[in-house]
Amino acid sequence: MKRSTKTISIIFIFFLIITIVIVGRSMIGNHFKKKFSKIPPPGIIVTEVIEKEFSEQIETYGTAISKKSKTFKIKKDDLFEDLKLKNFVKKGDILIKLKSGDIIAPFNGVLGYTGLTEDILVSNNIFIITLDDNSTIYSDIKIPESYSTFIKKGLPVEVTLSSFKDKTFLGEIDFVSSRINADTRSLLSRIKVKNENLELISGSLLEVRVKFDLRNSLSVPDTSVMIEGDKSYVYKINAENIANKTEVKTGLRDDSNIEIISGLTVGDIIVAEGLKKVRPRGKIKPINK
């Protein structure tokens, strides 16, 4: 009887200990749950999905050509006075005073001086003077045959050069050849570029980007897209500021933007930066970009 009572006591104590442990763990869990539930959601930079122009582009090179150009050969002995050239002249200005008659500018332009040389046709030394109208710059470029079907007059082009790395000059395709060059397997085209401030100089090497297949598409920052295997995702934010992991189909990349083919609509709010701070279905504090 005593042994039975002792056994019952041990069992009772065992279950009592188990009960205390379970209740204790539950109380501790609730304590930490309440503690951590008070932590505010992280501040995350968000942005709105917008529409933007995207395009395919061809990169090539060309040499700057003046809109108009004229060369004057002047005999040294024919100079009325020492040669002094203005940098820029207008149509009708006197370029050079000569004994045989003044040379008048036939159009607005920039004067250039190539120095003194020997003319094989005459015995006297001569000066070579150039007048260039650089208000519009042209350039002949070669388009690879594989892109020839996309090229047509009027397509926009962007031009940069090493001396103006942070500036882009705008222009368009002005002429397209009617045939492929059999030797280079390329299509000769000519571009024209606005040069109102005369920053582009004849003879400069131009870096040319021809844009084609232009279209307006949804655009998001490249910092908002997550790549997992062969799939892409963004965090879309709902009205309760909950981040939902959303699959999207991407297209072209343009500078720091990515084209979205499907998965989002204009006006959707998405995480723009700080993806590692976001938990799927987690709440955030939106910070507008």
VEXDREN-2710 file (C-alpha; in Angstrom, 1 decimal):
% VEXDREN-2710
k/r/px/py/pz
1/MET/0.0/0.0/0.0
2/LYS/2.9/2.3/0.9
3/ARG/4.6/1.4/-2.3
4/SER/1.5/2.2/-4.3
5/THR/1.1/5.6/-2.6
6/LYS/4.7/6.4/-3.3
7/THR/4.4/5.5/-6.9
8/ILE/1.3/7.7/-7.2
9/SER/3.2/10.6/-5.6
10/ILE/6.1/10.3/-8.0
11/ILE/3.7/10.2/-11.0
12/PHE/1.9/13.3/-9.6
13/ILE/5.2/15.2/-9.1
14/PHE/6.3/14.2/-12.6
15/PHE/3.2/15.5/-14.2
16/LEU/3.3/18.6/-12.0
17/ILE/6.8/19.3/-13.2
18/ILE/5.8/18.8/-16.9
19/THR/2.8/21.1/-16.4
20/ILE/5.1/23.8/-14.8
21/VAL/7.5/23.5/-17.7
22/ILE/4.8/23.8/-20.3
23/VAL/3.1/26.8/-18.6
24/GLY/6.5/28.4/-18.1
25/ARG/7.5/28.0/-21.7
26/SER/4.1/29.4/-22.8
27/MET/4.5/32.4/-20.5
28/ILE/8.0/33.1/-21.7
29/GLY/6.9/32.7/-25.4
30/ASN/4.0/35.1/-24.9
31/HIS/6.4/37.5/-23.2
32/PHE/8.8/37.6/-26.1
33/LYS/6.0/37.6/-28.6
34/LYS/4.6/40.7/-27.0
35/LYS/8.1/42.2/-26.8
36/PHE/8.9/41.6/-30.4
37/SER/5.5/42.5/-31.7
38/LYS/6.2/46.0/-30.4
39/ILE/9.1/46.4/-32.9
40/PRO/8.0/48.8/-35.6
41/PRO/8.1/47.7/-39.2
42/PRO/11.3/48.6/-41.2
43/GLY/11.3/51.7/-43.2
44/ILE/11.6/50.7/-46.9
45/ILE/12.0/52.9/-49.9
46/VAL/9.1/52.4/-52.4
47/THR/8.2/53.7/-55.8
48/GLU/5.3/53.7/-58.2
49/VAL/5.3/51.6/-61.4
50/ILE/5.3/54.0/-64.4
51/GLU/5.3/53.9/-68.2
52/LYS/8.6/54.7/-70.0
53/GLU/9.9/54.5/-73.5
54/PHE/12.1/51.6/-74.2
55/SER/13.8/50.7/-77.5
56/GLU/16.3/48.4/-79.1
57/GLN/19.5/50.1/-80.2
58/ILE/22.5/49.7/-82.5
59/GLU/25.9/51.0/-81.4
60/THR/28.3/52.2/-84.1
61/TYR/30.8/55.0/-84.9
62/GLY/31.0/57.8/-87.5
63/THR/33.0/60.9/-88.3
64/ALA/31.5/64.3/-88.0
65/ILE/30.9/66.2/-91.3
66/SER/29.9/69.8/-91.6
67/LYS/26.6/70.9/-93.1
68/LYS/28.5/73.1/-95.6
69/SER/32.2/73.5/-96.1
70/LYS/34.3/75.7/-98.4
71/THR/38.1/75.9/-98.9
72/PHE/39.9/79.1/-100.0
73/LYS/43.4/79.1/-101.4
74/ILE/45.1/82.4/-100.9
75/LYS/48.4/83.5/-102.3
76/LYS/50.7/85.0/-99.7
77/ASP/51.6/87.8/-102.0
78/ASP/48.0/88.7/-102.6
79/LEU/47.3/89.6/-98.9
80/PHE/46.4/93.2/-98.4
81/GLU/47.3/93.0/-94.7
82/ASP/48.5/90.4/-92.2
83/LEU/46.2/87.5/-92.0
84/LYS/43.8/87.8/-89.1
85/LEU/40.9/85.4/-88.9
86/LYS/37.7/85.6/-86.8
87/ASN/36.5/82.5/-85.2
88/PHE/32.9/82.8/-86.3
89/VAL/31.6/84.8/-89.3
90/LYS/28.2/85.6/-90.7
91/LYS/27.1/85.4/-94.3
92/GLY/28.3/88.6/-96.1
93/ASP/31.2/89.3/-93.7
94/ILE/34.6/90.1/-95.2
95/LEU/36.8/87.0/-94.5
96/ILE/40.1/88.2/-95.9
97/LYS/41.2/91.5/-97.6
98/LEU/43.2/90.8/-100.8
99/LYS/44.8/93.0/-103.3
100/SER/42.8/91.3/-106.0
101/GLY/39.5/91.7/-104.1
102/ASP/38.0/90.8/-100.8
103/ILE/36.8/87.3/-100.0
104/ILE/33.2/87.4/-98.7
105/ALA/31.6/84.7/-96.4
106/PRO/29.0/82.8/-98.5
107/PHE/27.3/81.4/-95.4
108/ASN/27.5/81.5/-91.6
109/GLY/30.3/79.4/-90.2
110/VAL/33.6/78.8/-88.4
111/LEU/36.9/79.7/-90.0
112/GLY/39.8/77.4/-89.9
113/TYR/43.4/77.8/-90.9
114/THR/45.5/74.9/-92.1
115/GLY/48.8/76.8/-92.5
116/LEU/51.2/77.7/-95.3
117/THR/51.9/75.2/-98.1
118/GLU/53.5/74.9/-101.5
119/ASP/51.0/74.8/-104.4
120/ILE/52.3/72.6/-107.2
121/LEU/50.5/74.7/-109.8
122/VAL/51.9/78.1/-108.8
123/SER/55.3/79.3/-107.7
124/ASN/54.0/81.4/-104.7
125/ASN/53.3/80.1/-101.3
126/ILE/49.6/79.9/-100.4
127/PHE/47.4/79.8/-97.3
128/ILE/44.6/77.2/-97.0
129/ILE/41.5/78.7/-95.2
130/THR/38.4/76.7/-94.5
131/LEU/34.8/77.8/-93.7
132/ASP/32.6/75.2/-92.0
133/ASP/28.9/75.5/-91.3
134/ASN/28.6/73.3/-88.2
135/SER/25.0/74.2/-87.2
136/THR/24.0/70.7/-88.2
137/ILE/26.5/67.8/-88.2
138/TYR/26.2/64.8/-90.5
139/SER/27.9/61.4/-90.3
140/ASP/28.0/58.3/-92.4
141/ILE/27.6/55.1/-90.4
142/LYS/27.6/51.4/-91.2
143/ILE/24.6/49.3/-90.0
144/PRO/25.3/45.5/-89.8
145/GLU/23.3/43.6/-92.4
146/SER/21.4/41.7/-89.6
147/TYR/19.7/45.1/-88.6
148/SER/19.1/46.4/-92.1
149/THR/15.4/45.7/-92.1
150/PHE/14.8/47.9/-89.0
151/ILE/16.6/51.0/-90.4
152/LYS/14.5/53.8/-92.0
153/LYS/14.7/57.5/-92.4
154/GLY/13.6/59.4/-89.3
155/LEU/14.7/56.9/-86.6
156/PRO/16.1/58.8/-83.6
157/VAL/19.8/58.6/-82.8
158/GLU/21.9/59.6/-79.8
159/VAL/25.5/60.8/-80.2
160/THR/28.3/61.2/-77.7
161/LEU/32.0/61.8/-78.0
162/SER/35.0/61.6/-75.7
163/SER/35.3/65.4/-75.1
164/PHE/31.6/65.6/-74.0
165/LYS/31.2/62.4/-72.0
166/ASP/28.3/63.7/-69.9
167/LYS/26.3/65.2/-72.8
168/THR/24.2/63.5/-75.4
169/PHE/23.4/65.1/-78.8
170/LEU/20.1/64.2/-80.5
171/GLY/19.6/63.5/-84.1
172/GLU/17.9/61.2/-86.6
173/ILE/18.6/59.0/-89.6
174/ASP/18.6/61.3/-92.7
175/PHE/19.4/58.8/-95.5
176/VAL/19.5/55.1/-96.0
177/SER/21.3/53.3/-98.8
178/SER/19.2/51.1/-101.1
179/ARG/21.6/48.2/-101.0
180/ILE/23.9/46.2/-98.8
181/ASN/27.7/46.6/-99.3
182/ALA/28.8/43.2/-100.4
183/ASP/32.4/43.7/-99.0
184/THR/31.4/44.9/-95.5
185/ARG/28.0/43.2/-95.2
186/SER/26.6/46.5/-93.9
187/LEU/24.1/49.2/-94.9
188/LEU/25.4/52.7/-95.3
189/SER/23.3/55.3/-93.6
190/ARG/23.7/59.0/-92.9
191/ILE/22.6/60.7/-89.7
192/LYS/22.1/64.4/-89.0
193/VAL/22.6/65.9/-85.5
194/LYS/21.5/69.2/-84.0
195/ASN/24.6/71.3/-83.0
196/GLU/23.1/74.6/-82.0
197/ASN/26.0/75.5/-79.7
198/LEU/28.6/74.4/-82.3
199/GLU/30.1/72.0/-79.8
200/LEU/30.6/69.2/-82.4
201/ILE/33.5/69.8/-84.7
202/SER/34.0/68.5/-88.2
203/GLY/36.3/65.5/-88.2
204/SER/35.4/64.4/-84.6
205/LEU/34.8/60.7/-83.9
206/LEU/31.2/60.2/-82.9
207/GLU/29.8/57.3/-80.8
208/VAL/26.3/56.7/-82.3
209/ARG/23.3/54.8/-81.0
210/VAL/20.5/54.2/-83.4
211/LYS/17.2/53.5/-81.6
212/PHE/14.5/51.3/-83.1
213/ASP/11.4/49.3/-82.1
214/LEU/10.4/52.1/-79.8
215/ARG/7.5/51.3/-77.4
216/ASN/6.0/52.5/-74.1
217/SER/6.2/49.9/-71.4
218/LEU/6.0/49.5/-67.7
219/SER/9.2/50.5/-65.9
220/VAL/10.7/49.7/-62.5
221/PRO/14.1/50.4/-61.0
222/ASP/16.6/47.6/-61.5
223/THR/17.2/47.6/-57.7
224/SER/13.6/46.4/-57.2
225/VAL/13.9/43.1/-59.1
226/MET/14.9/39.8/-57.5
227/ILE/16.3/37.0/-59.8
228/GLU/15.7/33.5/-58.6
229/GLY/16.7/30.9/-61.1
230/ASP/14.9/31.7/-64.4
231/LYS/12.2/33.8/-62.7
232/SER/12.0/37.4/-61.6
233/TYR/10.1/38.9/-58.6
234/VAL/9.3/42.2/-57.0
235/TYR/7.7/43.1/-53.7
236/LYS/4.3/44.7/-54.3
237/ILE/2.9/46.7/-51.4
238/ASN/-0.9/46.5/-50.7
239/ALA/-3.1/49.0/-48.9
240/GLU/-2.1/47.6/-45.5
241/ASN/1.6/48.1/-46.3
242/ILE/2.1/44.3/-46.6
243/ALA/4.9/43.2/-49.0
244/ASN/3.7/40.5/-51.4
245/LYS/6.3/38.7/-53.4
246/THR/5.0/39.0/-57.0
247/GLU/6.4/37.2/-60.1
248/VAL/7.0/39.5/-63.1
249/LYS/8.2/39.0/-66.7
250/THR/11.0/41.4/-67.6
251/GLY/12.1/42.8/-70.9
252/LEU/14.8/45.3/-71.9
253/ARG/17.1/47.1/-69.5
254/ASP/17.6/50.8/-70.1
255/ASP/20.2/52.5/-67.9
256/SER/18.9/51.8/-64.3
257/ASN/15.4/50.7/-65.3
258/ILE/13.9/47.4/-66.3
259/GLU/11.0/46.9/-68.7
260/ILE/8.1/44.9/-67.2
261/ILE/6.1/42.8/-69.7
262/SER/3.6/41.3/-67.2
263/GLY/2.8/41.0/-63.5
264/LEU/2.3/44.6/-62.6
265/THR/0.1/47.6/-63.6
266/VAL/0.6/51.3/-63.8
267/GLY/0.4/52.9/-60.3
268/ASP/1.3/49.7/-58.4
269/ILE/3.6/50.5/-55.4
270/ILE/6.7/48.3/-55.1
271/VAL/9.8/48.1/-53.0
272/ALA/12.5/50.2/-54.8
273/GLU/15.5/49.6/-52.6
274/GLY/16.4/47.5/-49.5
275/LEU/15.1/44.1/-50.6
276/LYS/17.1/42.2/-48.0
277/LYS/15.2/44.0/-45.2
278/VAL/11.8/42.8/-46.5
279/ARG/10.1/39.6/-45.4
280/PRO/7.3/38.0/-47.7
281/ARG/3.9/39.0/-46.2
282/GLY/5.8/41.2/-43.8
283/LYS/4.6/44.7/-43.0
284/ILE/6.8/47.7/-43.9
285/LYS/6.8/51.5/-43.3
286/PRO/6.8/53.0/-46.9
287/ILE/9.3/55.7/-47.7
288/ASN/8.6/57.4/-51.0
289/LYS/11.5/57.6/-53.3
END
